[in-house]
Amino acid sequence: MIMITDIIIVGCGVAGLYCALNLPENKKITIVTKNEAPKSDSFLAQGGICVLRDEEDYKSFFEDTMKAGHYENNPDSVEIMIRSSQEIIGDLVSFGVRFEKDGEAFTYTREGAHSKPRILFHEDETGKEITSHLLETARNRPNITLIENFTMVDLICDENICYGIIGHDKNGKYIGITADYTVLATGGIGGLFKHSTNYRHLTGDALALALKYDIRLQHIDYIQIHPTTLYTQKHGREFLISESVRGEGAILLNSKGERFVNELLPRDVVAKAIFDEMKKEGTEHVWLSMATIPEEEIKSHFPNIYQHCLDEGYDVTKEPIPVVPSQHYFMGGIDVDRYSKTSMGRLYAVGETACNGVHGRNRLASNSLLESLVFAKRAANHITDNYTETEPQKEVIIDSRQYEGYAEKYKESVLKAIEKEKNSHE
């Protein structure tokens, strides 16, 4: 079966949705997502989204981002992200996103490695607040069709030009979707790891296809470990304890109740300190104490974290909680330029699956939502400004037999590529 659309977007997190909403409404846009629409990592983002507060904030915002990334960031991309941030926030507010305010003014919080508060938030579910409004808006656009439970397994391409994708629905029926332009927004790679804050179905499918078609990649061994996820012996996705908890004063303790690290250092530094402390003490976790944060602030600013911990048997207003580092974010990915174009014609990549160099070796807290939105909009604008139709595909042959066992093969190819890249740097 073949479907024809103008633009196909693979993934419906903030990057995929925002890209769709910035494309012309006279174009037929199809969004496919591997699971149900709300099951994207964008919904899980807790802390917030960075924004340039004023011109005086630019230098420190830039330096904080570069320093966290060990100065391996692309300075041009960092500047684009920061300079675009106020426009992005304005767009989000117009879509109905409700950031915390004090009267008419925004309330800002601070997280690790930020020199000052510059993060907007909605309770401790900022990602859900943003993504749900984008999703609702997209569902109401007559030119946008959203197909859930559709898994991409291949690209339709010829002579390094992309003409769409091949995938299957939840019943295993294979379908080819041809398009003038294709945007990959498939998210992270947490499903490749035993311990991760990501949804398990995020397994780097776009990376596997990039490897298959020799699409340029960048820094695929740059994988961020988040210092604080709730320690549990249950299986499944790890529950994140937002960096903003430490930004508001929570401290890390060892088994003796001793503080052992500055909690506001970059994530990779804090994670290493926790691993070192666990090794030294022979423990499986450390402790996070919120005793310095007023109870009312915990319940108002972090209601989701408070309730989840309570459900797991911990009252964060009365006792510390066990935490352990887990895989969290992918800084590398499909190499893209400042307009989110890949090395394959008519193919773009946005969000966590793409790498434009903003994050360098280590992502600064709350830059993820901002970076995804900024470069998703740039992709949409570039497609719009340079739109040309392709020659209709005469024939798309889908042999489902060649995709038998593809999931494990794709996972294996991505893991091998990451390991090879990692070894090349050692």
C-alpha positions as semicolon CSV with decimal commas, in nm:
position;residue;x (nm);y (nm);z (nm)
1;M;0,000;0,000;0,000
2;I;0,128;0,348;-0,086
3;M;0,026;0,679;0,073
4;I;0,110;1,014;-0,083
5;T;0,165;1,328;0,121
6;D;0,356;1,653;0,083
7;I;0,566;1,629;0,399
8;I;0,615;1,327;0,624
9;I;0,732;1,380;0,983
10;V;0,845;1,078;1,183
11;G;0,785;1,142;1,553
12;C;0,543;1,360;1,748
13;G;0,740;1,505;2,035
14;V;0,790;1,881;2,055
15;A;1,025;1,885;1,756
16;G;0,796;1,695;1,520
17;L;0,478;1,875;1,629
18;Y;0,629;2,225;1,625
19;C;0,784;2,163;1,285
20;A;0,441;2,062;1,151
21;L;0,274;2,368;1,300
22;N;0,524;2,599;1,129
23;L;0,475;2,449;0,784
24;P;0,226;2,601;0,535
25;E;-0,135;2,508;0,599
26;N;-0,187;2,446;0,228
27;K;0,052;2,150;0,243
28;K;-0,061;1,800;0,335
29;I;0,142;1,696;0,638
30;T;0,149;1,344;0,777
31;I;0,296;1,270;1,119
32;V;0,364;0,910;1,218
33;T;0,464;0,799;1,567
34;K;0,587;0,463;1,691
35;N;0,354;0,450;1,990
36;E;0,059;0,651;2,117
37;A;0,106;1,024;2,066
38;P;0,150;1,118;2,436
39;K;0,425;0,858;2,477
40;S;0,713;1,075;2,365
41;D;0,997;1,180;2,590
42;S;0,890;1,542;2,541
43;F;0,596;1,470;2,771
44;L;0,841;1,357;3,041
45;A;1,052;1,672;3,058
46;Q;1,018;1,808;3,410
47;G;1,242;2,103;3,486
48;G;1,164;2,366;3,225
49;I;1,285;2,554;2,920
50;C;1,565;2,810;2,906
51;V;1,512;3,159;2,773
52;L;1,732;3,465;2,725
53;R;1,600;3,701;2,990
54;D;1,757;4,018;2,849
55;E;2,065;4,133;2,660
56;E;2,273;4,135;2,978
57;D;2,200;3,763;3,016
58;Y;2,338;3,666;2,673
59;K;2,705;3,638;2,761
60;S;2,649;3,419;3,067
61;F;2,385;3,203;2,892
62;F;2,630;3,143;2,606
63;E;2,917;3,069;2,843
64;D;2,708;2,836;3,063
65;T;2,607;2,634;2,756
66;M;2,961;2,616;2,619
67;K;3,116;2,531;2,954
68;A;2,867;2,251;3,023
69;G;2,945;2,112;2,675
70;H;3,320;2,119;2,748
71;Y;3,357;2,381;2,471
72;E;3,292;2,117;2,205
73;N;2,968;2,294;2,111
74;N;2,912;2,460;1,774
75;P;2,917;2,832;1,873
76;D;2,702;2,931;1,573
77;S;2,429;2,686;1,675
78;V;2,444;2,801;2,037
79;E;2,400;3,164;1,931
80;I;2,105;3,075;1,706
81;M;1,936;2,888;1,992
82;I;1,980;3,165;2,246
83;R;1,882;3,449;2,010
84;S;1,569;3,259;1,903
85;S;1,453;3,173;2,256
86;Q;1,225;3,469;2,323
87;E;1,045;3,418;1,991
88;I;0,991;3,051;2,078
89;I;0,847;3,136;2,420
90;G;0,610;3,384;2,256
91;D;0,492;3,113;2,018
92;L;0,434;2,868;2,303
93;V;0,232;3,120;2,500
94;S;0,019;3,182;2,190
95;F;-0,051;2,807;2,178
96;G;-0,180;2,825;2,536
97;V;0,124;2,711;2,733
98;R;0,100;2,831;3,093
99;F;0,438;2,914;3,243
100;E;0,459;3,000;3,613
101;K;0,410;3,370;3,678
102;D;0,430;3,616;3,963
103;G;0,150;3,852;3,866
104;E;0,213;3,936;3,501
105;A;0,586;3,858;3,511
106;F;0,740;3,517;3,442
107;T;0,891;3,326;3,734
108;Y;1,238;3,186;3,664
109;T;1,411;2,894;3,831
110;R;1,772;2,783;3,822
111;E;1,929;2,444;3,755
112;G;2,276;2,291;3,768
113;A;2,557;2,473;3,580
114;H;2,343;2,783;3,521
115;S;2,500;3,100;3,659
116;K;2,157;3,257;3,718
117;P;1,784;3,171;3,704
118;R;1,665;3,171;3,340
119;I;1,435;2,871;3,322
120;L;1,059;2,896;3,269
121;F;0,848;2,611;3,404
122;H;0,501;2,475;3,470
123;E;0,505;2,290;3,804
124;D;0,736;1,991;3,745
125;E;0,572;1,888;3,418
126;T;0,688;2,154;3,175
127;G;0,732;1,908;2,889
128;K;0,379;1,778;2,930
129;E;0,239;2,132;2,940
130;I;0,417;2,232;2,619
131;T;0,374;1,910;2,422
132;S;0,006;1,862;2,507
133;H;-0,080;2,209;2,373
134;L;0,121;2,150;2,054
135;L;-0,046;1,813;2,009
136;E;-0,394;1,955;2,058
137;T;-0,323;2,231;1,807
138;A;-0,186;1,982;1,552
139;R;-0,489;1,755;1,590
140;N;-0,713;2,052;1,507
141;R;-0,526;2,148;1,190
142;P;-0,716;2,004;0,889
143;N;-0,395;1,969;0,684
144;I;-0,221;1,755;0,949
145;T;-0,286;1,380;0,975
146;L;-0,147;1,198;1,278
147;I;-0,097;0,822;1,256
148;E;-0,019;0,646;1,584
149;N;0,143;0,304;1,636
150;F;0,329;0,326;1,306
151;T;0,692;0,213;1,299
152;M;0,936;0,338;1,036
153;V;1,162;0,060;0,908
154;D;1,320;0,214;0,598
155;L;1,365;0,521;0,384
156;I;1,250;0,551;0,026
157;C;1,557;0,700;-0,139
158;D;1,757;0,703;-0,458
159;E;2,092;0,865;-0,540
160;N;2,109;1,025;-0,195
161;I;1,766;1,188;-0,219
162;C;1,485;1,093;0,017
163;Y;1,134;1,043;-0,118
164;G;0,961;0,920;0,199
165;I;0,955;0,621;0,431
166;I;0,843;0,260;0,463
167;G;0,684;0,139;0,785
168;H;0,422;-0,084;0,934
169;D;0,114;-0,040;1,151
170;K;0,043;-0,223;1,477
171;N;-0,097;-0,518;1,280
172;G;0,225;-0,560;1,086
173;K;0,087;-0,421;0,760
174;Y;0,365;-0,253;0,561
175;I;0,299;0,084;0,399
176;G;0,509;0,320;0,190
177;I;0,456;0,693;0,242
178;T;0,599;0,912;-0,034
179;A;0,660;1,283;0,021
180;D;0,838;1,585;-0,118
181;Y;1,021;1,624;0,212
182;T;1,090;1,395;0,508
183;V;1,163;1,510;0,864
184;L;1,307;1,266;1,118
185;A;1,207;1,351;1,476
186;T;1,234;1,007;1,634
187;G;1,378;1,108;1,970
188;G;1,651;0,948;2,176
189;I;1,812;0,608;2,225
190;G;1,714;0,514;2,581
191;G;1,556;0,187;2,470
192;L;1,907;0,059;2,395
193;F;2,006;0,080;2,762
194;K;1,910;-0,121;3,069
195;H;1,863;0,189;3,284
196;S;1,717;0,498;3,119
197;T;1,466;0,775;3,180
198;N;1,344;0,733;2,819
199;Y;1,050;0,533;2,691
200;R;1,158;0,181;2,594
201;H;1,039;0,213;2,233
202;L;1,294;0,488;2,158
203;T;1,569;0,275;2,006
204;G;1,751;0,499;1,760
205;D;1,565;0,383;1,449
206;A;1,662;0,694;1,251
207;L;2,028;0,636;1,338
208;A;2,009;0,279;1,210
209;L;1,877;0,404;0,877
210;A;2,142;0,676;0,866
211;L;2,403;0,403;0,904
212;K;2,234;0,197;0,633
213;Y;2,239;0,483;0,380
214;D;2,565;0,647;0,486
215;I;2,393;0,964;0,607
216;R;2,646;1,166;0,802
217;L;2,641;1,127;1,183
218;Q;2,807;1,334;1,454
219;H;2,928;1,254;1,808
220;I;2,713;0,943;1,849
221;D;2,907;0,840;2,160
222;Y;2,802;1,160;2,342
223;I;2,541;1,017;2,574
224;Q;2,432;1,200;2,887
225;I;2,378;1,030;3,220
226;H;2,133;1,213;3,447
227;P;2,262;1,218;3,807
228;T;1,932;1,168;3,988
229;T;1,666;0,911;3,908
230;L;1,466;0,739;4,179
231;Y;1,636;0,413;4,273
232;T;1,409;0,112;4,246
233;Q;1,442;-0,259;4,184
234;K;1,140;-0,253;3,954
235;H;1,191;-0,295;3,580
236;G;1,105;-0,031;3,320
237;R;1,169;0,338;3,266
238;E;1,352;0,516;3,548
239;F;1,169;0,805;3,715
240;L;1,358;1,132;3,685
241;I;1,411;1,360;3,982
242;S;1,440;1,695;3,807
243;E;1,759;1,898;3,817
244;S;1,550;2,192;3,933
245;V;1,505;2,014;4,267
246;R;1,877;2,058;4,324
247;G;1,853;2,405;4,174
248;E;1,608;2,495;4,451
249;G;1,840;2,362;4,722
250;A;1,822;1,981;4,749
251;I;2,154;1,817;4,844
252;L;2,316;1,479;4,779
253;L;2,423;1,263;5,073
254;N;2,615;0,939;5,110
255;S;2,515;0,650;5,335
256;K;2,661;0,834;5,637
257;G;2,447;1,139;5,568
258;E;2,746;1,340;5,447
259;R;2,732;1,580;5,154
260;F;2,998;1,487;4,894
261;V;2,953;1,709;4,586
262;N;2,841;2,053;4,471
263;E;2,497;1,966;4,331
264;L;2,496;2,256;4,083
265;L;2,795;2,139;3,881
266;P;2,733;2,010;3,525
267;R;2,543;1,682;3,501
268;D;2,838;1,468;3,392
269;V;3,047;1,592;3,684
270;V;2,773;1,525;3,940
271;A;2,700;1,181;3,791
272;K;3,069;1,086;3,811
273;A;3,083;1,201;4,174
274;I;2,782;0,981;4,256
275;F;2,932;0,678;4,079
276;D;3,261;0,734;4,266
277;E;3,080;0,761;4,600
278;M;2,876;0,445;4,532
279;K;3,194;0,256;4,442
280;K;3,376;0,381;4,750
281;E;3,091;0,283;4,981
282;G;2,986;-0,033;4,797
283;T;2,626;0,090;4,766
284;E;2,371;0,082;4,482
285;H;2,253;0,440;4,530
286;V;2,307;0,765;4,720
287;W;2,048;0,988;4,889
288;L;1,884;1,315;4,788
289;S;1,753;1,535;5,066
290;M;1,496;1,811;5,008
291;A;1,504;1,922;5,371
292;T;1,626;2,268;5,267
293;I;1,317;2,329;5,052
294;P;0,997;2,446;5,229
295;E;0,721;2,183;5,227
296;E;0,474;2,412;5,054
297;E;0,723;2,484;4,776
298;I;0,784;2,112;4,723
299;K;0,411;2,046;4,688
300;S;0,348;2,343;4,457
301;H;0,664;2,339;4,241
302;F;0,719;1,961;4,235
303;P;0,375;1,802;4,278
304;N;0,439;1,516;4,036
305;I;0,771;1,424;4,195
306;Y;0,619;1,452;4,543
307;Q;0,327;1,223;4,456
308;H;0,534;0,966;4,267
309;C;0,780;0,933;4,554
310;L;0,486;0,906;4,797
311;D;0,345;0,624;4,584
312;E;0,683;0,451;4,609
313;G;0,683;0,486;4,989
314;Y;0,892;0,800;5,035
315;D;0,768;1,130;5,177
316;V;1,021;1,381;5,041
317;T;0,905;1,643;5,292
318;K;1,018;1,418;5,577
319;E;1,300;1,196;5,450
320;P;1,569;1,170;5,182
321;I;1,509;0,949;4,878
322;P;1,747;0,698;4,713
323;V;1,877;0,813;4,374
324;V;2,105;0,670;4,107
325;P;2,234;0,802;3,771
326;S;2,066;0,671;3,452
327;Q;2,100;0,723;3,077
328;H;1,901;1,032;2,995
329;Y;1,986;1,226;2,680
330;F;2,160;1,185;2,345
331;M;2,379;1,480;2,247
332;G;2,501;1,319;1,924
333;G;2,292;1,206;1,629
334;I;2,230;1,269;1,262
335;D;2,454;1,553;1,154
336;V;2,255;1,859;1,046
337;D;2,334;2,214;0,945
338;R;2,188;2,533;1,091
339;Y;1,862;2,464;0,901
340;S;1,839;2,103;1,023
341;K;1,927;1,962;0,678
342;T;2,100;1,624;0,670
343;S;2,358;1,506;0,418
344;M;2,077;1,341;0,217
345;G;1,866;1,556;-0,013
346;R;1,511;1,643;0,098
347;L;1,578;1,487;0,438
348;Y;1,578;1,687;0,763
349;A;1,632;1,579;1,124
350;V;1,520;1,765;1,437
351;G;1,508;1,711;1,811
352;E;1,712;1,455;2,001
353;T;1,781;1,238;1,696
354;A;1,967;1,527;1,530
355;C;2,300;1,684;1,618
356;N;2,358;2,049;1,530
357;G;2,633;2,088;1,789
358;V;2,442;2,297;2,045
359;H;2,510;2,066;2,337
360;G;2,871;1,965;2,277
361;R;2,982;1,677;2,498
362;N;2,729;1,745;2,775
363;R;2,388;1,917;2,762
364;L;2,314;2,211;2,988
365;A;1,994;2,154;3,186
366;S;1,669;2,270;3,018
367;N;1,833;2,345;2,684
368;S;1,674;2,035;2,529
369;L;1,321;2,164;2,476
370;L;1,454;2,499;2,355
371;E;1,704;2,350;2,109
372;S;1,444;2,110;1,970
373;L;1,189;2,386;1,914
374;V;1,433;2,637;1,766
375;F;1,574;2,402;1,504
376;A;1,239;2,240;1,428
377;K;1,107;2,582;1,332
378;R;1,418;2,651;1,124
379;A;1,361;2,324;0,938
380;A;0,999;2,418;0,869
381;N;1,099;2,766;0,749
382;H;1,371;2,628;0,524
383;I;1,137;2,372;0,368
384;T;0,877;2,646;0,314
385;D;1,121;2,892;0,160
386;N;1,276;2,635;-0,076
387;Y;0,977;2,415;-0,153
388;T;0,981;2,224;-0,481
389;E;0,781;1,918;-0,571
390;T;0,953;1,590;-0,652
391;E;0,890;1,369;-0,949
392;P;0,615;1,122;-0,850
393;Q;0,760;0,783;-0,756
394;K;0,682;0,541;-1,036
395;E;0,707;0,235;-0,816
396;V;0,780;0,156;-0,453
397;I;0,846;-0,212;-0,394
398;I;0,789;-0,330;-0,038
399;D;0,922;-0,677;0,038
400;S;0,830;-0,734;0,402
401;R;1,057;-1,040;0,417
402;Q;1,366;-0,821;0,414
403;Y;1,252;-0,660;0,739
404;E;1,223;-0,981;0,940
405;G;1,404;-0,928;1,271
406;Y;1,481;-0,567;1,177
407;A;1,434;-0,432;1,531
408;E;1,719;-0,632;1,681
409;K;1,938;-0,578;1,374
410;Y;1,888;-0,202;1,393
411;K;1,961;-0,193;1,767
412;E;2,276;-0,396;1,714
413;S;2,400;-0,171;1,434
414;V;2,350;0,144;1,643
415;L;2,518;-0,001;1,953
416;K;2,814;-0,120;1,744
417;A;2,849;0,224;1,585
418;I;2,839;0,395;1,925
419;E;3,102;0,158;2,064
420;K;3,324;0,209;1,760
421;E;3,299;0,586;1,795
422;K;3,368;0,564;2,167
423;N;3,679;0,349;2,111
424;S;3,809;0,592;1,850
425;H;3,815;0,866;2,115
426;E;3,996;0,661;2,376
